[in-house]
Amino acid sequence: MASYGGTTGVAESTTTDFRCVQCGFPVKTLYIQYSPGNIRLVKCGNCKAVADGYIECEIMILILDLILHKPKAYRHVFYNMFNKETVNFESLLWKSAMAYCILDIYKMWVLSTNEKEYLIPASFTSLLLEFGKMLTGVMFGNLVFLCILFCGTRKLLSSATGFYGCKQILFIVIISSYFKMFLLAMMVWGFPSSVIVIIDIFVLSSNTVALKVITNSAMMRCLAVCALAHGMKFFASQNKVFALQSSVFPSIGVGNNRINLPCSRSEGVFALDGL
């Protein structure tokens, strides 16, 4: 649950972990609480605007502003929404990373299933093998993605807020990839697989805005880094899956037909193309 930073009475806190959502300038506190239910929002010392107006807004307002890619909404989520003293950051990070990987596995499964190829697990063992193959591809692709994004943030972008470590970059990527949750709708409604391309475009644009917010760099440079990272992630994950598939399942071909045969009938997955 979100926990915002404020002070009780008229005394101000000495921490500067919070940021103004308008200009990104560090602020000591977001509000002053005089009594339960009686608070006053603090103004930024740089732009003289309210440091964070989202404190008094409904969560739907924040979600809409995130969808509209407003930088102030991203600053609120990254800097002001989670209080490190009351929220277990490590637990939140790894749970979010697990959900992120599960959605990537589902996306890869949808993309690998089309009208011309059907994967029919012959046993529970073959199902686990198929899941392990996709999990390996997803983990390898995300590792390449994070390495490129990490190096790009460190080498190419002029960060005005200091160097961000691996955990911070991972957290920023996961939070700004909230559009992946729309993949859950594909489990309920019969959307075509082309919708995944639209979702990926929104994720790319959201990652770009998030990178711009935390680095204060030019939008085109952030877009170049994110586009390169996403492109390498796609090719790395696909090549890894194809390599595992070719090493586990030998294939034979007759004309334009291809039949992937397992090592044993009881542990196999049959894939028929062009039939």
C-alpha positions as CSV (number, residue, x, y, z in Angstrom):
1,M,0.0,0.0,0.0
2,A,1.2,3.5,-0.8
3,S,2.7,5.5,2.1
4,Y,3.4,9.2,1.7
5,G,5.9,11.2,3.6
6,G,4.8,14.0,5.9
7,T,5.4,15.6,9.3
8,T,3.3,16.1,12.3
9,G,2.8,19.6,13.6
10,V,4.8,22.5,12.0
11,A,8.2,20.9,12.3
12,E,9.7,19.6,9.0
13,S,11.6,16.4,8.3
14,T,15.3,16.5,7.4
15,T,15.0,13.8,4.7
16,T,15.2,14.8,1.0
17,D,14.1,11.6,-0.5
18,F,10.9,13.1,-1.9
19,R,10.6,15.1,-5.1
20,C,8.4,17.8,-6.5
21,V,6.3,16.2,-9.2
22,Q,6.3,19.4,-11.3
23,C,10.0,20.1,-11.6
24,G,11.7,17.2,-9.9
25,F,13.4,19.4,-7.2
26,P,14.1,17.6,-3.9
27,V,11.8,18.5,-1.0
28,K,12.0,17.7,2.7
29,T,8.4,16.7,3.1
30,L,5.2,16.5,1.1
31,Y,2.7,17.7,3.7
32,I,2.3,18.9,7.2
33,Q,-0.3,17.2,9.4
34,Y,-1.8,19.4,12.1
35,S,-4.3,16.8,13.3
36,P,-5.9,13.6,12.0
37,G,-7.5,14.5,8.6
38,N,-6.1,18.0,8.7
39,I,-3.1,18.4,6.5
40,R,-1.5,21.1,4.4
41,L,0.4,20.3,1.2
42,V,3.9,21.7,1.0
43,K,5.0,23.9,-1.9
44,C,8.2,23.4,-3.8
45,G,11.0,25.8,-3.0
46,N,12.1,25.8,-6.7
47,C,8.9,26.2,-8.8
48,K,6.6,27.4,-5.9
49,A,3.9,24.9,-6.9
50,V,2.4,22.2,-4.7
51,A,5.1,19.6,-4.4
52,D,2.7,16.6,-4.9
53,G,-1.0,17.1,-5.5
54,Y,-1.6,13.4,-6.1
55,I,-1.7,12.9,-2.3
56,E,-5.2,14.2,-2.3
57,C,-6.3,12.6,-5.6
58,E,-8.1,9.3,-6.2
59,I,-6.0,6.4,-7.5
60,M,-7.9,6.6,-10.8
61,I,-6.6,10.1,-11.5
62,L,-3.0,8.7,-11.1
63,I,-3.7,5.8,-13.4
64,L,-5.1,8.0,-16.1
65,D,-2.1,10.3,-15.9
66,L,0.2,7.3,-16.1
67,I,-1.6,6.1,-19.2
68,L,-1.3,9.7,-20.7
69,H,2.5,9.5,-19.9
70,K,2.5,12.6,-17.8
71,P,6.0,13.0,-16.2
72,K,4.6,14.3,-12.9
73,A,2.7,11.0,-12.4
74,Y,5.9,9.0,-12.9
75,R,7.8,11.2,-10.4
76,H,5.0,10.6,-7.9
77,V,5.3,6.8,-8.3
78,F,9.1,6.7,-8.3
79,Y,9.9,9.1,-5.5
80,N,6.9,9.8,-3.3
81,M,4.5,6.9,-3.4
82,F,6.5,4.3,-1.5
83,N,8.0,5.2,1.9
84,K,11.2,3.2,2.5
85,E,10.5,3.2,6.2
86,T,7.1,1.5,6.0
87,V,7.3,-0.5,2.7
88,N,9.5,-3.6,2.3
89,F,11.2,-2.6,-0.9
90,E,13.0,-5.9,-1.4
91,S,9.8,-7.9,-1.1
92,L,7.9,-5.6,-3.4
93,L,10.7,-5.7,-6.0
94,W,10.9,-9.5,-6.3
95,K,7.2,-10.0,-6.3
96,S,6.8,-7.5,-9.1
97,A,9.7,-9.1,-11.0
98,M,8.0,-12.5,-10.7
99,A,4.7,-11.1,-12.1
100,Y,6.7,-9.4,-14.8
101,C,8.3,-12.7,-15.9
102,I,5.0,-14.6,-15.8
103,L,3.4,-12.1,-18.1
104,D,6.4,-12.3,-20.5
105,I,6.0,-16.1,-20.5
106,Y,2.4,-15.8,-21.4
107,K,3.2,-13.3,-24.2
108,M,5.8,-15.7,-25.6
109,W,3.3,-18.6,-25.5
110,V,0.7,-16.5,-27.4
111,L,3.2,-15.5,-30.0
112,S,4.4,-19.1,-30.5
113,T,0.8,-20.3,-31.1
114,N,-0.7,-19.5,-34.4
115,E,-3.0,-21.0,-37.0
116,K,-0.3,-23.1,-38.6
117,E,1.4,-24.5,-35.6
118,Y,-0.2,-26.4,-32.7
119,L,1.7,-27.6,-29.7
120,I,0.0,-30.6,-28.1
121,P,1.7,-31.7,-24.8
122,A,1.7,-35.5,-24.7
123,S,2.4,-35.7,-20.9
124,F,2.9,-33.5,-17.9
125,T,6.6,-33.9,-18.3
126,S,6.5,-32.4,-21.8
127,L,4.4,-29.5,-20.4
128,L,7.0,-28.8,-17.8
129,L,9.7,-29.0,-20.5
130,E,7.8,-26.5,-22.6
131,F,7.4,-24.2,-19.7
132,G,11.1,-24.4,-18.8
133,K,12.0,-23.6,-22.4
134,M,9.9,-20.5,-22.4
135,L,11.1,-19.5,-18.9
136,T,14.7,-19.8,-20.0
137,G,14.1,-17.6,-23.1
138,V,12.3,-15.0,-20.9
139,M,15.0,-14.9,-18.3
140,F,17.8,-14.7,-20.9
141,G,16.0,-12.0,-22.9
142,N,15.3,-9.9,-19.8
143,L,18.9,-10.3,-18.7
144,V,20.1,-8.8,-22.0
145,F,17.4,-6.1,-21.8
146,L,18.5,-5.0,-18.3
147,C,22.2,-5.1,-19.2
148,I,21.7,-2.9,-22.2
149,L,19.4,-0.5,-20.3
150,F,21.8,-0.4,-17.4
151,C,24.8,0.4,-19.5
152,G,22.9,2.9,-21.6
153,T,21.8,4.7,-18.5
154,R,25.3,4.8,-17.1
155,K,27.2,5.6,-20.3
156,L,24.9,7.5,-22.7
157,L,22.5,9.5,-20.5
158,S,23.5,12.5,-18.4
159,S,21.7,11.7,-15.1
160,A,21.2,14.8,-12.9
161,T,20.1,12.7,-9.9
162,G,23.2,10.5,-9.6
163,F,23.9,6.9,-10.7
164,Y,21.2,4.3,-10.3
165,G,22.0,0.8,-9.4
166,C,20.6,-2.5,-10.7
167,K,17.8,-2.7,-8.3
168,Q,16.6,0.8,-9.0
169,I,16.7,0.3,-12.7
170,L,14.8,-3.0,-12.3
171,F,12.2,-1.3,-10.2
172,I,11.7,1.6,-12.6
173,V,11.4,-0.9,-15.6
174,I,8.8,-3.0,-13.8
175,I,6.7,-0.1,-12.6
176,S,6.8,1.6,-16.0
177,S,5.8,-1.6,-17.8
178,Y,2.3,-1.6,-16.2
179,F,0.7,-1.9,-19.7
180,K,1.7,-5.6,-19.6
181,M,-1.3,-6.1,-17.2
182,F,-3.5,-5.8,-20.3
183,L,-2.2,-9.2,-21.3
184,L,-4.5,-10.6,-18.6
185,A,-7.5,-9.4,-20.7
186,M,-6.3,-11.7,-23.5
187,M,-7.0,-14.6,-21.1
188,V,-10.6,-13.7,-20.9
189,W,-11.5,-12.1,-24.2
190,G,-10.4,-13.5,-27.6
191,F,-8.0,-10.7,-28.8
192,P,-5.8,-11.4,-31.8
193,S,-2.1,-11.8,-31.1
194,S,-1.5,-8.5,-32.9
195,V,-2.7,-6.7,-29.8
196,I,0.6,-7.8,-28.2
197,V,2.4,-5.5,-30.6
198,I,0.3,-2.6,-29.5
199,I,1.0,-3.4,-25.8
200,D,4.7,-3.6,-26.5
201,I,4.7,-0.2,-28.2
202,F,3.0,1.3,-25.1
203,V,5.5,-0.4,-22.8
204,L,8.3,1.0,-24.9
205,S,6.9,4.5,-24.7
206,S,6.3,4.2,-21.0
207,N,9.8,3.0,-20.3
208,T,11.1,6.0,-22.4
209,V,9.2,8.5,-20.3
210,A,10.3,6.8,-17.1
211,L,14.0,6.9,-18.2
212,K,13.6,10.6,-19.0
213,V,12.1,11.4,-15.6
214,I,14.9,9.8,-13.6
215,T,17.8,11.1,-15.8
216,N,16.5,14.4,-17.1
217,S,18.0,13.6,-20.4
218,A,16.7,14.3,-24.0
219,M,13.7,12.3,-25.0
220,M,15.3,11.0,-28.2
221,R,18.3,9.6,-26.3
222,C,16.0,7.8,-23.9
223,L,14.0,6.5,-26.8
224,A,17.1,5.2,-28.5
225,V,18.3,3.4,-25.4
226,C,14.9,1.8,-24.7
227,A,14.4,0.8,-28.3
228,L,17.8,-0.9,-28.5
229,A,17.2,-2.7,-25.2
230,H,13.7,-3.9,-26.3
231,G,14.9,-5.0,-29.7
232,M,17.8,-7.0,-28.3
233,K,15.5,-8.6,-25.7
234,F,13.2,-9.8,-28.4
235,F,15.9,-11.3,-30.6
236,A,17.7,-12.8,-27.6
237,S,14.6,-14.5,-26.2
238,Q,13.5,-15.8,-29.5
239,N,16.9,-17.2,-30.5
240,K,17.2,-18.8,-27.1
241,V,13.9,-20.6,-27.5
242,F,14.6,-21.7,-31.0
243,A,18.0,-23.0,-29.9
244,L,16.5,-25.0,-27.1
245,Q,13.7,-26.3,-29.3
246,S,16.2,-27.5,-32.0
247,S,18.4,-29.1,-29.4
248,V,15.6,-31.0,-27.6
249,F,13.3,-31.9,-30.5
250,P,14.8,-33.3,-33.7
251,S,12.8,-32.5,-36.8
252,I,12.2,-34.3,-40.0
253,G,10.7,-32.7,-43.1
254,V,8.8,-33.9,-46.1
255,G,8.3,-31.3,-48.8
256,N,6.8,-28.2,-47.2
257,N,5.6,-30.2,-44.1
258,R,7.7,-30.3,-40.9
259,I,7.2,-32.6,-38.0
260,N,9.0,-32.1,-34.8
261,L,9.4,-35.4,-33.1
262,P,10.3,-35.9,-29.4
263,C,13.0,-38.2,-28.1
264,S,10.2,-40.5,-26.7
265,R,6.5,-40.7,-27.4
266,S,5.6,-40.5,-23.7
267,E,7.5,-37.2,-23.1
268,G,7.0,-35.5,-26.4
269,V,5.4,-32.5,-27.9
270,F,4.2,-32.8,-31.5
271,A,4.3,-29.7,-33.7
272,L,2.7,-30.0,-37.1
273,D,3.2,-27.3,-39.7
274,G,1.6,-26.9,-43.1
275,L,-0.9,-29.7,-42.5
